[in-house]
Amino acid sequence: MKSLFSIIFLVLSSGSFASTLLFNCKSIEAAGVHKFEARGVVNIDQDNNVDGVISLKVQKAQVEDSIQVFNDIKIKGTYIHVDAGKISEKPFDQLTLIAINPYIKNLNILLNFDISNISQIATVDNFIYRSNCEMQ
């Protein structure tokens, strides 16, 4: 995580992007649900293209020795803001991402969404990990 904070500092000091978004994910324990925790920072350009870095921990449902940690994974994708009333009562943001990592296929991060464990990460072994994600 130390190197993630170093990257955050570098990203925040860079003026070449329209905006920077920091997010944190923490899952709610639910029977049979694979979960993940994450911290990330992304830059969003004027065309809503995203690039950044994420550190995450995945765990298969109720299996303590299945924890895997991935630090400083480069990510890229797109950003969408959804206004209140269109899909949910509250506004939320969506990051649709791919990871530069051989194990992680893609990430669908819904920030400040009002349904629990809606954000998900898909892996090459066809597991789906879920979590709650919020902007920092």
DRENSE-468947 format. One record per residue (C-alpha): z, y, x; residue in three letters. Coordinates in steps of 0.001 Angstrom, whole numbers, padded with zeros to 6 digits, always signed. Each point is the difference from the previous one (the first is absolute). Example, Ala and Ser with C-alpha at 12.3 -4.5 7.8 and 13.67 -1.06 7.14 Angstrom:
+007800-004500+012300ALA-000660+003440+001370SER
***
This chain:
+000000+000000+000000MET+000552+002379+002930LYS-003705+000084+000763SER-000778+000676-003688LEU+002073+003156+000190PHE-001846+001029+003166SER-003285-000436-001821ILE+001336+001970-002978ILE+000861+002881+002319PHE-003506-000059+001510LEU-001626-000147-003433VAL+002083+002836-001380LEU-000792+002196+002988SER-003736-000609-000444SER-001740+002630-002105GLY-003295-001806-000573SER+000902-001605-003352PHE+000469+001483-003467ALA+003404-001585-000635SER+002502-002538+001273THR+001940-002385-002198LEU+003040-002066+000998LEU+001059-002965-002105PHE+002665-002688-000133ASN-000094-003348-001840CYS+002959-002168-000958LYS-000289-002962-002333SER+002323-001037-002773ILE+001212-003594+000249GLU-001733-002112-002662ALA-000193-003782-000239ALA-003284-001394+001284GLY-001291+003353+001286VAL-001128+000395+003608HIS+001190+003401+001204LYS-000683+002627+002626PHE+001696+003059+001427GLU-002011+002726+001709ALA+000000+003458+001523ARG-003224+001840+000521GLY-001739+003270+000609VAL-003560+000836-000978VAL-002315+002943+000399ASN-002141+000877-003006ILE-003190+001966+000664ASP-001853+002319-002387GLN-002033-002982-001340ASP+003179-002048-000716ASN-000685-002386+002863ASN+003165-001299+001629VAL+000984-001157+003453ASP+003426-000606+001406GLY+002548-002535+001136VAL+002458-002302-001724ILE+002836-002268+001126SER+000939-002779-002356LEU+002113-003075-000539LYS-001161-002794-002315VAL+002028-002886-001379GLN-001024-002913-002183LYS+002038-000460-003178ALA+003622-000972+000737GLN-000856-001482+003431VAL+002139+001764+002610GLU-001773-001457+003038ASP-003446+001153-001206SER+000488+003645+001028ILE-002840+001490+002029GLN+000052+003515+001474VAL-003105+002048+000815PHE+000438+003301+001840ASN-002414+002903+000228ASP-002963-001498-001857ILE-002920+002396-000306LYS-001183+000447-003581ILE-002909+001749-001700LYS-001226+000344-003546GLY+000044+002411-002926THR+002487+002154-001894TYR+000081+000730-003755ILE+002424+002201-001941HIS+000421-000957-003675VAL+001385+002613-002383ASP+002720-000748-002544ALA-001219-001504-003265GLY-003187-001595+001323LYS+001464-003392+000972ILE+003752+000553-000027SER+002395+002592-001343GLU+000632+001356+003490LYS-002526+001070+002641PRO-000469-002306+002975PHE-002119-000425+003124ASP-001994-003025+001141GLN-000936-001019+003528LEU-002639-002732+000187THR+000066-001141+003617LEU-001287-002521+002485ILE+001979-000834+003119ALA-001215-000396+003555ILE+001925-003284+000256ASN-001260-003589-000196PRO+002753-001111-002440TYR+000007+002877-002506ILE-003114+000159-002223LYS+000705+003054-002141ASN+002695+002173-001486LEU+000229+001604-003426ASN+002836+002513+000179ILE+001020+001782-003215LEU+002363+002844+000825LEU+002675+001001-002533ASN-001389-002358-002665PHE+002385-000887-002836ASP-000455-003810+000061ILE+002086-002040+002465SER-001622-001892+002884ASN-003505+001246-000877ILE-001187+000794+003538SER-001510-002974+001787GLN-001235-001330+003302ILE-002478-002888+000183ALA-000092-002248+003076THR-002628-002347+001415VAL+002002-003044-001115ASP-000357+001288-003606ASN+003587+001110-000540PHE+000708+003180-001959ILE+003115+001937+001024TYR+001454+002613-002388ARG+002159+003082+000335SER+000933+003425-001418ASN-001400+002939+001954CYS+000940+003668-000012GLU-001091+003125+001780MET+002478+001437+002485GLN
***
